[in-house]
Each structure stands twice: as structure tokens, then as C-alpha cells.
């Protein structure tokens, strides 16, 4: 057993490894959704002439590939989690402290309500978050 996976009677910071992994899966699905929303926006901004440039087609294909890979990784982890014993425990506090985005940190943390994911498309133009 590694230092990350500990018996159930370990420190109070320990939590279910499958639960932690499921939160990661949720974040990966959200990332895929965010990436997926970029493609129609690029097409709208670039117009019909965008599809006539090979480099633009490669960018659009790259966006699609990023979505597929992100969802694929999420599904891969999800299937591994399905076979994990529920009693496996992990202290994710050190890893969580390395996460820079506040919303992602909240989503990956075990305590408190989950934040809403994925900025809505109707978010006012010009609005931004300071970080």
C-alpha cells in the first residue's frame, strides 16, 4: 500500500478514495463541456470562411479531440472507481492545497456544497473574474 491509500482508522483528514475519484470524474466532465462550448463560438466568430482554411479545420478538430480525450479519461477513471473497495481511504489535503482555481478546489473538496459548474453562455460580455 502506498502512503496515499491508508487503512480506515487513519487520521481524520482521510476520506473515501472512490468519492475523491468521483469528484475528479465530475470535474473532467465539466472540462469536456467547457471545451465543447468553444467550437460553436469559434465558428460564429470566424464565419463561413473559417471552414475554408486547413489550419482552422485542424484547430476545430483539436477542440473535438480534446473533448473526446477528456471524456475518455473521465470514463476510464469512472470504471476503475467502480472496482475500488469503498473502504480505501486517502488524505487528499496536500493535493487539494496545490489546486489554484477556487471553484475547482471547492468542487474537489469533500466538505460543503458543490459549486455550479461551467460558466453560462449568457454570462455578460466583458465580465471577468480576477484571480
C-alpha positions as CSV (number, residue, x, y, z in Angstrom):
1,X,0.0,0.0,0.0
2,X,1.3,3.5,-0.8
3,X,1.3,6.5,1.5
4,X,-1.8,7.8,-0.2
5,X,-4.0,4.8,0.4
6,X,-4.5,4.2,4.2
7,X,-6.5,1.9,6.4
8,X,-9.9,3.2,7.6
9,X,-8.6,4.1,11.1
10,X,-6.1,6.7,9.8
11,X,-6.2,10.4,10.5
12,X,-9.4,12.5,10.4
13,X,-8.5,14.0,7.1
14,X,-8.9,10.7,5.4
15,X,-11.9,10.2,3.1
16,X,-13.1,7.6,0.7
17,X,-10.8,7.3,-2.3
18,X,-13.7,6.3,-4.6
19,X,-15.5,9.5,-3.5
20,X,-12.4,11.7,-4.3
21,X,-12.0,10.0,-7.7
22,X,-15.7,10.6,-8.5
23,X,-15.3,14.3,-7.8
24,X,-12.3,14.3,-10.2
25,X,-14.5,12.5,-12.8
26,X,-17.2,15.2,-12.3
27,X,-14.6,17.9,-12.9
28,X,-13.3,16.2,-16.1
29,X,-16.8,16.0,-17.5
30,X,-17.2,19.7,-16.7
31,X,-13.9,20.5,-18.5
32,X,-15.1,18.5,-21.6
33,X,-18.3,20.5,-21.5
34,X,-16.4,23.8,-21.3
35,X,-14.1,22.8,-24.2
36,X,-17.1,21.6,-26.3
37,X,-18.8,25.0,-26.0
38,X,-15.8,26.7,-27.6
39,X,-16.3,25.2,-31.1
40,X,-19.6,26.8,-31.9
41,X,-18.3,30.1,-30.6
42,X,-15.2,29.9,-32.9
43,X,-17.4,29.1,-35.8
44,X,-19.7,32.0,-35.1
45,X,-16.7,34.4,-34.7
46,X,-14.9,33.1,-37.8
47,X,-17.9,32.7,-40.1
48,X,-18.1,30.5,-43.2
49,X,-14.6,31.5,-44.4
50,X,-13.2,29.8,-41.3
51,X,-14.1,26.3,-42.8
52,X,-12.1,27.1,-45.9
53,X,-8.7,27.3,-44.2
54,X,-6.9,24.0,-43.4
55,X,-5.3,25.4,-40.2
56,X,-8.8,26.4,-38.9
57,X,-10.1,22.9,-39.6
58,X,-7.2,21.5,-37.6
59,X,-8.0,23.7,-34.7
60,X,-11.6,22.6,-34.8
61,X,-10.6,19.0,-34.9
62,X,-8.2,19.7,-32.0
63,X,-11.1,21.0,-30.0
64,X,-13.1,17.9,-30.7
65,X,-10.2,15.7,-29.9
66,X,-9.7,17.5,-26.5
67,X,-13.4,16.8,-25.7
68,X,-13.1,13.2,-26.6
69,X,-9.9,12.7,-24.6
70,X,-11.2,14.5,-21.6
71,X,-14.4,12.4,-21.6
72,X,-12.4,9.2,-22.2
73,X,-10.1,9.9,-19.2
74,X,-13.2,10.6,-17.1
75,X,-14.9,7.3,-18.2
76,X,-11.6,5.4,-17.7
77,X,-11.3,6.7,-14.1
78,X,-15.0,6.1,-13.5
79,X,-14.7,2.4,-14.5
80,X,-11.6,2.0,-12.2
81,X,-13.5,3.5,-9.3
82,X,-16.3,1.0,-9.8
83,X,-13.9,-1.8,-8.9
84,X,-12.3,0.0,-5.9
85,X,-13.1,-1.2,-2.4
86,X,-15.2,1.5,-0.7
87,X,-13.0,1.3,2.5
88,X,-9.9,2.6,0.7
89,X,-9.1,5.9,2.3
90,X,-6.9,8.8,1.1
91,X,-5.7,12.1,2.5
92,X,-6.2,14.5,-0.4
93,X,-5.4,17.7,1.6
94,X,-1.9,18.2,0.2
95,X,-3.1,17.6,-3.4
96,X,-6.1,19.9,-2.8
97,X,-3.8,22.7,-1.5
98,X,-2.0,22.7,-4.8
99,X,-5.2,23.4,-6.8
100,X,-5.1,27.1,-7.8
101,X,-8.7,27.7,-9.0
102,X,-11.0,28.4,-6.1
103,X,-14.1,26.9,-7.8
104,X,-12.2,23.7,-8.7
105,X,-10.8,23.5,-5.2
106,X,-14.4,23.7,-3.8
107,X,-15.6,21.1,-6.2
108,X,-12.8,18.7,-5.3
109,X,-13.1,19.2,-1.5
110,X,-15.3,16.9,0.5
111,X,-16.9,19.5,2.6
112,X,-19.6,22.0,1.7
113,X,-22.0,22.3,-1.2
114,X,-20.7,21.7,-4.8
115,X,-20.3,25.0,-6.8
116,X,-22.3,25.3,-10.0
117,X,-20.1,24.2,-12.9
118,X,-19.4,25.8,-16.3
119,X,-19.9,29.4,-16.8
120,X,-23.2,30.0,-18.6
121,X,-23.1,31.2,-22.2
122,X,-25.2,34.2,-21.4
123,X,-22.6,35.5,-19.0
124,X,-22.3,39.2,-19.8
125,X,-19.6,40.1,-22.3
126,X,-16.8,41.9,-20.7
127,X,-17.3,40.4,-17.2
128,X,-14.4,38.5,-15.8
129,X,-13.1,37.1,-12.6
130,X,-9.9,38.5,-11.0
131,X,-7.5,35.7,-9.9
